[in-house]
Amino acid sequence: MAGISFLLKKHIKRPHLASFLMTETEQASQAVGPWFLTISCLAVMGLLVNLATGKSPTLFFLVITYATGLSLVISSPVYTVLNRFLADELFFRRTDSIFNALIASSVIMGSLSMFISSAVIFSLSSVTANYKITFVVLTTLLSLLWCIVSVLNSLDKDRLTFWLFVTGMGISIGFLLLTGTSDIQGLTLIFIAGITIPIVGGYAFILKLYLRESVMMDWGFFMRPKAYKPGLALFLVNLGFWIDKPIFWYSKTAGKSIVDPFFRYSPQYDFPFFVAISLMMIATFIVYRGIKKEIRNPFRLFIFKLLNNFPFRELSMEKVNIVHSVRHIMLRILLVHGGVVIVALFFVSTAIIPLPWTNPFVFHYLMIGTIFFAFWFFCILLIQYLDDYDSILWLALVFFILNIVCTVVSIKLGWKYYGLGFMIACMVSSVLSLIVLNSKLGRLEYGIFKKAGQAS
C-alpha cells in the first residue's frame, strides 16, 4: 500500500498538459521572445501603414535592417568581452564591479556606434540630414540594447527581458495607433521609443541591484590577458552571418536601389531570408532551452567534481550526461526544425502556400541552410561555454570566408542559385564545428585542467 500511495502522489505531482504547455510557452517566449516581439511589432507597424496608405514602408524596414546589422557587428566585440568578464565575476561572487564595467562598455559602444554610423551614413547616403541623425541615434540605441540584453541574460533574467520588450513594443504600436503617422522618420522615432524601454529598464535594474558605491569607469575587463579573442571571435560570427546581405544588395544583377546608392535591398533574397530565419526561431528555442536545462548543470557538476578530485566514475557519469544532452539537442533540432522545414517546403512545392516572390529556388536553399546553421550555432555556443575562443575564431573565419566566396559564385551562376552560397557555407561550417566539438568533449578533462592552470 505504501508503494501504491507513493506512486499515486508522484503521478498527481506530474504536470498536466495545460500546465506543461504554459511552461513550454513561457520558456519559448523567454528564449526567442525579444526577437519574435520585435518582428511582430515591425510587421504590425508595416501592416497598419499599408492599410492606411496602400504602400509598404520599405525604406523604414531598410533603415531598421541596416541599423540592426551595423549595431550587431559594432557592439558584439564589446559586449562579448564584457560578458566573459561578468561570468568570472559572478563565479567568484564579486559583484561590485558589474555596474561600473557595464557603464564603461556602454560608453565605448555608444561612442563607436555614433562614430561609425555617422561616418557611414553621412558619407554614403544622400538622404536629408534629419534622416541621417535618426539613423545614427537608432544604431547607437540598438548597440546599447544588445549590450544590456546580453548582460541580463547572463544574469538569468530572461523573464525580465521578455516583459521589458513586451512593454516597449506595446508602446510603439500604441503610439502608431494614436498618431497614425506613415512618415518614415515618424515610424523610426516610434520604434526608437519602443526599444528605449528595455534599455532604460535594463540599466535601472542593474543600477538598483549592483551599484553599492559611486559610479566609476571600470576598464579592467578590457585589460585582461587575451581579452581581444572573445571579441574578435563574436565579431566574425556576426559579420559572417550578415555579409551575404550587402553582397546581394550591392550586386548589379540582384540588388535594387530604393532611395539612394546606400539604402539598397534585394527583393529576391531579403524576403525569403527573413522568412527562413524567422522560422529558425524554433531551432533557437531548442538550443537555448537545451543549454539552460540539460547542459549547464551537468557541466557545472563536472567541473566541481574534477577540481575537487572526485572518483573517475563520478566524472565519467557527468561527462556521459553532457554528451547525451548534446546528442538529444541535436536530434531535436533535426527532427523538429527539420520537420518544419520539410513541411514548409512541401506546402510551397505543391503551391498550397503561394510564394510572394518570383524565385522559387532561393527559399529552398535558405530553408535547408537554416538547419545546418542551427547546428553550427549550437556548436559555437557550446564551444563558447567551454571557453575555447580560439576554435570559435577560426570556425567563424571559415564561415565568413565561405559565405563571401559562395555567395559571389551563386550570384555569378544566376538567379536559380541564389541562396546556394549560404547553404553551402552553413553545411561546411556545421560539419567542421561538429568535428571540433566532438574533439573538445572527448578531451574535456584535459581542457578544464589546462584552463585552470592558465588561470592560476
C-alpha positions in Angstrom: 0.0 0.0 0.0 2.8 2.4 0.8 4.3 1.8 -2.6 0.9 2.5 -4.3 0.5 5.7 -2.3 4.0 6.9 -3.3 3.3 6.2 -7.0 -0.1 7.9 -6.7 1.4 11.0 -5.2 4.1 11.1 -7.8 1.5 10.8 -10.6 -0.6 13.6 -9.0 2.5 15.9 -8.8 3.3 15.4 -12.5 2.3 18.5 -14.5 -0.9 18.3 -16.5 -1.0 19.0 -20.2 -2.2 22.6 -19.7 0.5 23.5 -17.2 3.1 21.8 -19.4 2.0 23.8 -22.5 2.0 27.0 -20.4 5.5 26.3 -19.1 6.9 25.5 -22.5 5.3 28.6 -24.0 6.8 30.7 -21.2 10.2 29.3 -21.8 9.9 29.7 -25.5 8.9 33.4 -25.0 11.9 34.0 -22.8 14.3 32.3 -25.3 13.1 33.9 -28.5 10.6 36.4 -27.2 12.6 39.6 -27.8 13.3 38.6 -31.4 9.7 37.4 -32.0 8.2 40.5 -30.4 10.4 42.9 -32.4 9.5 41.1 -35.7 5.8 41.1 -34.7 6.0 44.8 -33.9 7.6 45.7 -37.2 5.1 43.5 -39.0 2.1 45.2 -37.3 3.5 48.7 -38.0 4.1 47.8 -41.7 0.6 46.3 -41.9 -1.1 49.4 -40.4 0.9 51.7 -42.7 0.0 49.6 -45.7 -3.7 49.6 -44.8 -3.6 53.4 -44.4 -1.6 54.4 -47.4 -1.7 51.3 -49.7 2.1 51.2 -49.8 4.6 49.2 -47.8 7.1 51.3 -45.8 10.1 49.7 -47.5 12.6 52.5 -46.5 11.5 52.1 -42.9 12.3 48.4 -43.0 15.6 49.1 -44.7 16.6 51.6 -42.0 15.8 49.1 -39.3 17.7 46.3 -41.1 20.8 48.4 -41.8 20.9 49.8 -38.2 20.4 46.3 -36.7 23.2 44.7 -38.8 25.6 47.6 -38.2 24.9 47.7 -34.4 25.4 44.0 -34.0 28.7 44.0 -35.8 29.9 47.0 -33.9 28.7 46.0 -30.4 29.4 42.3 -30.5 33.2 42.5 -29.6 32.5 44.8 -26.7 29.6 43.0 -25.0 31.3 39.6 -25.6 34.4 40.8 -23.7 32.1 42.2 -21.0 30.1 39.0 -20.7 33.3 37.0 -20.3 34.4 39.3 -17.5 31.0 39.2 -15.8 31.0 35.4 -15.9 34.2 35.3 -13.9 33.0 37.9 -11.5 29.7 36.1 -10.8 31.6 32.8 -10.5 33.8 34.2 -7.8 30.8 36.2 -6.3 32.4 39.6 -7.0 29.5 41.8 -7.9 30.9 45.3 -7.0 32.4 45.9 -10.4 29.5 44.8 -12.6 27.7 48.1 -12.9 31.0 50.1 -13.4 32.1 47.6 -16.1 28.7 47.9 -17.8 28.9 51.7 -17.8 32.4 51.7 -19.3 31.4 49.2 -22.0 28.3 51.3 -22.8 30.4 54.4 -23.2 32.7 52.6 -25.6 29.9 51.0 -27.5 27.9 54.2 -27.7 30.9 56.2 -28.9 31.9 53.6 -31.5 28.3 53.3 -32.8 27.9 57.0 -33.2 31.2 57.5 -34.9 31.0 54.5 -37.3 27.3 55.0 -38.2 27.8 58.7 -38.7 30.8 58.1 -41.0 28.8 55.6 -43.0 25.5 57.4 -43.4 26.9 60.9 -43.9 29.5 59.8 -46.5 27.5 57.3 -48.5 23.9 58.3 -48.3 22.1 61.3 -49.9 19.0 61.4 -47.6 18.3 64.5 -45.7 20.1 65.4 -42.5 17.2 64.5 -40.2 17.1 61.0 -41.6 20.8 60.6 -41.1 20.6 61.8 -37.5 17.7 59.4 -36.8 19.8 56.5 -38.3 22.7 57.4 -36.0 20.5 57.5 -32.9 18.8 54.2 -33.8 22.1 52.4 -34.4 23.5 53.7 -31.1 20.5 52.7 -29.1 20.4 49.2 -30.7 24.1 48.8 -29.7 23.2 49.6 -26.1 20.2 47.3 -26.4 22.3 44.3 -27.4 24.6 45.1 -24.5 22.0 45.3 -21.7 20.1 42.3 -23.1 23.3 40.1 -23.1 24.1 41.2 -19.5 20.5 40.4 -18.3 20.6 37.0 -20.0 24.0 36.3 -18.4 22.3 37.0 -15.0 19.4 34.6 -15.9 16.9 37.5 -16.1 15.2 36.2 -19.3 11.8 36.9 -17.9 12.6 40.5 -17.1 14.0 40.9 -20.7 10.8 39.5 -22.1 8.4 41.8 -20.2 10.5 44.8 -21.0 10.3 44.0 -24.7 6.5 43.4 -24.3 6.1 46.8 -22.8 8.4 48.6 -25.3 6.8 47.0 -28.4 3.3 47.7 -27.0 4.2 51.4 -26.6 5.4 51.5 -30.2 2.2 50.1 -31.6 0.2 52.3 -29.2 2.0 55.4 -30.4 1.4 54.4 -34.0 -2.3 53.9 -33.5 -2.6 57.2 -31.7 -0.6 59.3 -34.2 -1.5 57.4 -37.4 1.8 58.5 -38.9 3.1 57.0 -42.1 6.2 59.1 -42.5 9.5 57.2 -42.4 11.1 59.3 -39.8 8.0 59.3 -37.6 7.8 55.4 -37.8 11.5 55.2 -36.9 11.1 57.6 -33.9 8.1 55.5 -32.7 10.2 52.3 -33.0 13.0 54.1 -31.1 10.6 54.9 -28.3 9.7 51.3 -28.0 13.3 50.0 -27.8 14.2 52.7 -25.3 12.0 50.9 -22.7 14.1 47.7 -22.4 17.3 49.8 -22.5 16.2 52.1 -19.6 14.6 49.2 -17.7 17.6 47.0 -18.0 20.1 49.7 -16.9 17.8 50.6 -14.0 17.6 47.0 -12.8 21.4 46.6 -12.9 21.8 50.0 -11.2 19.4 49.0 -8.3 20.9 45.5 -8.0 24.6 46.1 -8.2 25.5 49.7 -7.5 26.9 50.0 -4.0 29.2 53.0 -4.2 29.7 55.9 -6.6 29.8 55.3 -10.3 33.3 54.7 -11.7 34.5 53.8 -15.1 36.0 50.3 -14.7 38.1 49.5 -17.8 39.7 46.4 -16.2 37.7 43.9 -18.3 39.5 45.2 -21.4 42.9 44.9 -19.8 42.8 41.2 -19.1 45.2 38.9 -21.0 43.9 37.9 -24.5 40.7 39.8 -23.9 40.6 40.6 -27.6 40.0 36.9 -28.6 36.3 36.6 -27.4 35.5 40.0 -29.0 37.2 39.2 -32.3 35.5 35.7 -32.4 32.0 37.0 -31.9 32.7 39.9 -34.3 33.4 37.4 -37.0 30.4 35.3 -36.1 28.0 38.3 -36.6 29.9 39.6 -39.6 29.8 36.2 -41.2 26.0 36.0 -40.7 25.4 39.4 -42.3 28.0 39.5 -45.0 25.9 37.8 -47.7 23.2 40.5 -47.5 25.3 43.5 -48.6 26.8 41.3 -51.3 23.3 40.9 -52.7 22.3 44.5 -52.0 25.1 46.0 -54.0 25.2 43.4 -56.8 24.4 44.9 -60.2 22.1 42.0 -61.0 20.5 41.1 -57.7 20.4 44.5 -55.9 17.9 47.3 -56.1 18.0 50.9 -55.1 15.1 52.4 -53.1 16.3 56.0 -52.3 20.0 56.4 -53.0 23.1 54.3 -53.6 23.4 53.4 -49.9 19.9 52.1 -49.0 19.6 49.1 -51.3 18.0 45.8 -51.0 17.5 42.5 -52.9 13.8 41.6 -53.1 14.6 38.1 -54.4 16.9 37.4 -51.4 15.9 39.5 -48.5 12.3 38.4 -48.2 12.9 34.6 -48.4 15.8 35.0 -46.0 13.6 36.9 -43.5 11.0 34.1 -43.6 13.6 31.4 -43.3 15.4 33.0 -40.3 12.0 33.7 -38.6 11.1 30.0 -38.8 14.5 29.2 -37.4 13.3 30.7 -34.1 12.1 27.1 -33.4 15.6 25.8 -33.5 16.8 28.8 -31.5 14.4 27.9 -28.7 15.6 24.3 -28.8 19.2 25.4 -28.5 18.8 27.9 -25.7 16.4 25.7 -23.7 18.7 22.7 -24.1 21.8 24.5 -22.9 19.9 26.0 -20.0 18.0 22.9 -18.9 20.2 20.0 -19.9 23.8 21.0 -20.3 24.5 23.8 -17.7 24.0 21.7 -14.5 26.0 18.6 -15.7 28.8 20.8 -16.9 29.0 22.7 -13.6 28.9 19.4 -11.7 31.7 18.0 -13.9 33.9 21.0 -13.2 33.2 20.8 -9.5 34.0 17.1 -9.3 37.0 17.4 -11.5 38.6 20.2 -9.5 37.8 18.5 -6.2 39.3 15.1 -7.1 36.1 13.1 -7.2 36.5 9.4 -8.4 36.8 8.8 -12.1 33.4 7.0 -12.1 31.7 10.2 -10.9 33.5 12.3 -13.6 32.6 9.7 -16.3 28.9 9.9 -15.3 28.7 13.7 -15.6 30.6 13.6 -18.9 28.2 11.0 -20.3 25.3 13.2 -19.2 26.8 16.1 -21.1 27.4 14.0 -24.3 23.9 12.6 -24.1 22.4 16.0 -23.7 24.3 17.3 -26.7 23.1 14.4 -28.8 19.5 14.9 -27.7 19.5 18.6 -28.5 21.0 17.9 -32.0 18.4 15.2 -32.6 15.6 17.6 -31.6 17.0 20.3 -33.9 17.0 17.7 -36.8 13.5 16.3 -36.1 11.6 19.4 -35.0 13.2 22.2 -37.0 14.0 19.8 -39.9 10.4 18.7 -39.9 9.1 22.3 -40.0 11.4 22.9 -43.0 10.2 19.8 -44.8 6.5 20.7 -44.2 7.1 24.3 -45.3 8.9 23.2 -48.5 6.2 20.7 -49.2 3.4 23.3 -49.0 5.5 25.7 -51.2 6.3 23.0 -53.8 2.6 21.9 -54.1 1.5 25.6 -54.3 -0.7 25.2 -51.2 1.1 28.3 -49.9 2.0 30.6 -52.8 5.3 32.3 -52.7 5.1 36.2 -52.6 8.4 36.3 -54.6 9.1 35.0 -58.1 12.3 33.0 -57.5 11.2 29.5 -56.2 14.8 28.2 -55.7 16.2 30.6 -53.2 13.7 29.7 -50.4 14.5 26.0 -50.7 18.3 26.7 -50.4 17.8 29.1 -47.4 15.4 26.8 -45.5 17.8 23.8 -45.8 20.7 26.1 -44.9 19.0 27.2 -41.6 19.1 23.5 -40.5 22.9 23.4 -40.8 23.2 27.0 -39.4 21.3 25.9 -36.3 23.8 23.0 -35.8 26.7 25.5 -36.3 25.2 28.0 -34.0 24.6 25.3 -31.3 28.2 24.1 -31.6 29.5 27.7 -31.4 27.5 28.3 -28.2 28.8 25.1 -26.6 32.4 25.8 -27.6 31.9 29.3 -26.1 30.6 27.6 -23.0 33.8 25.6 -22.9 35.7 28.9 -23.1 37.6 28.0 -26.3 37.5 31.2 -28.3 40.5 30.1 -30.4 38.3 27.5 -32.0 35.4 29.9 -32.4 37.7 32.4 -34.0 38.8 30.1 -36.8 35.4 28.5 -37.2 33.8 31.9 -37.6 36.6 33.0 -40.0 35.9 29.9 -42.2 32.2 30.6 -42.2 32.8 34.3 -43.1 35.1 33.4 -46.0 32.9 30.6 -47.3 29.8 32.9 -47.1 31.6 35.6 -49.2 33.0 33.2 -51.8 30.0 31.0 -52.2 27.5 34.0 -52.3 29.6 35.7 -55.0 29.7 32.5 -57.1 26.0 31.9 -56.7 25.2 35.4 -58.0 27.5 34.8 -60.9 25.8 31.5 -61.7 22.4 33.2 -62.0 19.1 33.6 -60.1 18.4 29.9 -59.9 21.4 29.6 -57.5 20.6 32.5 -55.2 20.8 31.3 -51.6 23.0 28.3 -52.5 26.1 30.1 -51.2 24.6 30.5 -47.7 23.5 26.8 -47.7 27.0 25.5 -48.7 28.7 27.8 -46.1 26.4 26.6 -43.4 26.8 22.9 -44.4 30.6 23.0 -44.4 30.9 25.1 -41.3 28.5 22.9 -39.3 30.5 19.8 -40.2 33.7 21.4 -39.1 32.1 22.7 -35.9 30.8 19.2 -35.1 34.3 17.8 -35.5 35.8 20.4 -33.2 33.0 20.0 -30.6 33.4 16.2 -30.6 37.2 16.6 -30.1 36.6 19.1 -27.2 34.1 16.9 -25.4 36.5 13.9 -25.8 39.3 15.8 -24.1 37.0 17.7 -21.6 39.1 16.8 -18.5 42.3 18.0 -20.2 40.7 21.2 -21.3 39.4 22.1 -17.9 42.8 21.4 -16.2 44.5 23.4 -18.9 42.2 26.4 -18.3 42.6 26.1 -14.5 46.4 26.0 -14.9 46.4 29.1 -17.1 44.1 30.9 -14.7 46.4 30.2 -11.7 
